[in-house]
Amino acid sequence: MSWADVQRLQEAGWEIGSHTVSHPSLTGLADGPLHEELAESRRECEERLGTRCTSVAYPYGDVDRRVMNAVRSCGYLAAAALPARIHRTHRFRWPRVGIWHNDPERVFAAKLSPLRRRRLDLPSGKMSPLPRWRWDG
C-alpha cells in the first residue's frame, strides 16, 4: 500500500498502527535494532499521517516479554500478535487476524467479517465484549 492508500483508510475511520520498518522477526533482534524498528516506524506513521500512532502489530506474530517491554518503552499503548502466540488478556498481546498475500478472496473476506473478529477473542467461540484496559504507564 502507498501512504496515500493508508491516508484514505485513516480518513474512512480505520485505526492505523505500526508494523515496524523492515518487517523482521522481532525476538531475534538485539535491543538496539529492536528499539530502532519500533521507534522509527512509529515516528514515520505519525509524521506521514499527522496523528499519534499508539499500536503495533508484530510481524509474524513474533513476540516475547523483551519485545513487549520494548514496545511499551517506545510509547505504544497496545500491540497485536497472532492467536497461536498470544495470551489474550494483555494489551501488548492482543489477537489479530493474519492476512497473507496468497489468501483467496473468499478467505480474505471471511477474515474481515465482524463475526470472525469477535470469535477470535475466545477459543470456545463464545462472544465476548472488548476488555477494558487500565493504562499504568
N, C-alpha and C positions, 0 to 999 in steps of 0.2 A: 504494500500500500504506500501511496505517497503521503506526504504531510497534508496536502490538500484533501485527500480522502479522509484522513484522520480528523481534520478540522470539520468536515461535513458530518461525520459521525458525532463529534462533540456537539455541534450545533443542533443535531437531532435528539440530543439528550443522553447520549452514551457516556459512561464514565471512561475516561482514557487513562490507562495506567502504564507503568514502565514494564519492559520485558528485557532489560539490560541493553548494553551497547552491541555486543557481538554474539549474543546467544550461547554462552558457554555453559558447561556443567559447573554450577557454582561451588559444589562441595569439593571439587578438585583444584580450586584456585587458592593461591596463597592469600593472606589477609590483604595486602596492598592491592593486587589486581581485583580481588573481590569487591573491596570498597570502591575502587575506581569504576568498575562495571555498573554498580548500583547508583553511585552518586552522579556520574556523568549522564547516565540515562535519564535520571530524574531531572537534572538540570536542563537537559535538552528538551524534554517534554514540556517543562514549564516555560522555557524560553519560546518555543515554537507555538505553543497553544495559548499562552497568556493566562494560564490558570495553575493552581497548585496541583502537583502530582502526588497523591497520597497512597497509591497502591502499586504493587508489582506482582507480576505472575512469573514464577520461577521457570526458566527454560527447562524443559523435560520434566518438570515437577521436582527437580533436584534440590532437596533441602535437608539441612540438619540444624542442630542447635546453634552452631557457629554462624551459619548463613542467616538464621533468624535474628541473631544478635546484630549482625552487620546491617541487615535490613532496618532494624529499629534505629541503629546509630546513624543511618543515613536519612532519618526523618520520615520514613514511611509509617503509615498508620495501620496498614493491613497488607497481607500478601496471600497469594493463591498457589496451591500445589495440586497435583493430580490426585484423585481419590485413593489410589492404591498406596500412596505415600503420606497420607495425612492423618491427623487426629483432629476431627472437625470442630473441636471446641476452642481452638486457639486462633486468635486474629491473624497470626503470621503463618498459618497453615490452613487457610480457608479453601474448600474444594472448588475446583474449576473443571470445566469440560475441555478436554483436549481436542483441538481442531487440527487435522492433518491434511497435507496437500493432496493426498490421494483419497480423501473421503468422497464417496459418491454423493451426488446432490441430495438424494433422499436421506442419507445418513447425516449429512451436514444440516439439513432442515430439521431432522429429529433432535439433533444436539442443541439446536437453538430454541426448541419448543419450551414454553413455560413449565409444562408438566415435567419434562425431563430435568430441568434445572431444579425444581423443587424436590423431586425424588432423589436427587444426588445427595441431599442433606442427611438422610438416614439410610443405613444398609437395608433395613426392613422394607423400604419403600414407603413407609408411613410419612404423611405430610407433616411438616413442622414449620413454625414461624421462624423468621430470621432471628439469630441471637442478638442480644443487646450486649455490647462491649463497653467496658469502663476503661477509658484511656488513663493510664497511670504514668505517662511519660511526659 
